[in-house]
């Protein structure tokens, strides 16, 4: 079974991915960052005290942005 591309994403890489998708850091508070762009139903909450990012956090972010894993793979290729 192939390894999920959403496992062991470095925090720096995930931040770059969010910026690549047009999100902006709107607030940092208590070990969490809130990322947002117009059109999202809710901001993406990124815990900064865990590196690498947990897979469920990455999956939740993709779901909130309404994109698939293919979008993340495309980012990695760019």
C-alpha angles and dihedrals in degrees: 000000000000120000116256113252088221094066120099097005109172114237092237091052093049091050089052089049092053091050090047087057091053099258121142130209104248102172144002117201134156098346095316133101124207116212123189145168132179113280098033116122091217137002121266110250113210119187109219097194093074122067119204099041113247113253093236090055091053092047091049091050092051090049092050091049089047093232131121135233087267088069090057092047089051089053091052091053093051 
